[in-house]
Amino acid sequence: MDCVNILKLCVGADSVEDLIDWHRTHPSPFPTGERRHVTRMWPRRAEELLNGGSLYWVVKGVILCRQRILRLDKVEGKDGILRCGIVMDPNVIRTEAAPRRPFQGWRYLNPADAPRDLRESRKSEPTLPTELSQALADIGVR
């Protein structure tokens, strides 16, 4: 079975550090520290997502990181409507910068189109300013 990823806008974060800080300041609902992002639609390609997929975060128009998807939970909202809880590994993995145009909801991202993880030696580097990351990605420098 193939693997597929999800691409999602990281609303409210200006950098990967903002996402990591949010995780640090908002306790996980799970004793093991997993993170959950609730979305309205249930993925039709759920089996492929659970076969090693990740949620890739678009921060200010640029993919900059990902979190491995562990499972999908049914979450009932206060309105009684069932939603999809994408449960992710708490570890945020930085990736090479890859620009993306704005979109609503989430999109599938094939592994061949996903940016590579940053080399170990670059993982502690602060995120470049958005405009610079996007300009470098546009010309193929990562």
C-alpha positions in Angstrom: 0.0 0.0 0.0 1.2 3.5 -0.9 1.7 6.3 1.5 0.2 9.8 1.3 0.6 13.0 3.3 -1.6 15.9 4.2 -0.8 19.5 3.6 -2.4 22.1 6.0 -2.0 25.8 6.6 -0.6 26.6 10.1 -2.9 29.5 10.9 -1.7 31.8 13.6 2.0 30.9 13.4 4.7 33.1 11.9 7.4 30.5 12.2 8.2 26.9 13.2 9.2 28.2 16.6 5.7 29.6 17.0 4.2 26.1 16.4 6.7 24.5 18.8 5.9 27.2 21.4 2.2 26.6 21.0 2.7 22.9 21.6 4.7 23.8 24.7 2.1 26.1 26.1 -1.0 24.1 25.3 -1.0 20.7 27.0 -1.7 17.6 25.0 -5.0 15.8 25.6 -3.1 12.5 25.7 -0.9 11.2 28.4 1.8 10.2 25.8 2.0 13.8 24.5 0.5 13.3 21.0 -1.0 16.3 19.3 -4.4 16.4 17.7 -5.7 18.6 14.9 -9.4 18.4 14.4 -10.7 18.9 10.9 -14.2 18.8 9.4 -13.6 16.3 6.7 -12.6 12.7 7.1 -9.8 11.7 4.7 -10.9 9.3 2.0 -7.3 8.0 1.7 -7.1 7.2 5.5 -5.3 3.9 5.0 -2.6 5.6 2.9 -2.2 8.3 5.6 -1.8 5.7 8.3 0.9 3.9 6.2 3.6 6.4 7.2 2.1 9.7 6.3 2.7 13.1 7.8 0.9 16.4 8.2 3.1 19.0 6.4 2.6 22.5 7.8 2.5 25.6 5.5 3.7 28.6 7.5 3.2 32.0 5.9 3.0 30.4 2.4 6.0 28.0 2.8 6.1 24.4 3.9 8.6 24.4 6.8 7.9 21.3 8.9 5.9 18.2 9.4 4.5 15.9 12.1 4.1 12.2 11.6 0.4 11.0 11.6 -0.2 8.3 14.2 -4.0 7.7 13.9 -7.3 9.2 13.0 -9.9 9.6 15.8 -13.6 10.3 15.5 -14.3 13.5 17.4 -17.9 14.7 18.1 -18.3 18.4 18.2 -20.5 20.3 20.6 -23.0 20.5 17.7 -23.1 16.7 17.5 -21.3 16.5 14.2 -18.5 13.9 13.8 -15.2 15.3 12.7 -11.7 13.8 12.1 -9.0 14.2 14.8 -5.6 13.8 13.1 -3.4 12.5 15.9 0.3 13.4 15.3 3.6 12.6 16.9 4.5 15.6 19.2 7.9 15.9 17.4 8.0 18.7 14.9 10.4 17.8 12.0 11.8 20.7 10.1 11.8 20.4 6.3 13.4 22.3 3.4 11.3 25.3 2.5 8.8 24.8 -0.3 6.4 27.6 -1.3 2.7 26.9 -1.5 -0.2 29.1 -2.6 -3.0 29.7 -0.2 -5.8 27.2 0.0 -8.7 26.2 2.3 -8.9 23.1 4.3 -6.2 20.5 3.6 -4.8 18.8 0.5 -3.1 15.5 -0.1 0.6 15.6 -0.7 2.3 12.8 -2.5 5.7 11.7 -1.0 7.5 12.5 -4.3 6.2 16.1 -4.0 7.0 16.6 -0.3 10.1 18.6 0.7 12.9 16.7 2.3 13.6 16.8 6.0 16.5 19.1 7.0 19.8 17.5 7.6 20.6 16.9 11.2 23.2 19.7 11.2 20.5 22.3 10.1 17.7 21.3 12.5 18.7 23.8 15.2 18.9 26.7 12.8 16.2 29.4 13.3 13.7 29.7 10.5 14.7 32.1 7.7 12.4 35.1 7.2 9.4 34.0 5.1 10.2 36.2 2.1 13.7 34.9 2.0 12.7 31.2 2.4 10.1 31.7 -0.4 12.6 33.4 -2.7 15.2 30.7 -2.2 12.7 28.0 -2.8 11.4 29.7 -6.0 14.9 29.6 -7.5 15.6 26.1 -6.4 18.0 26.9 -3.5 17.1 25.0 -0.4 
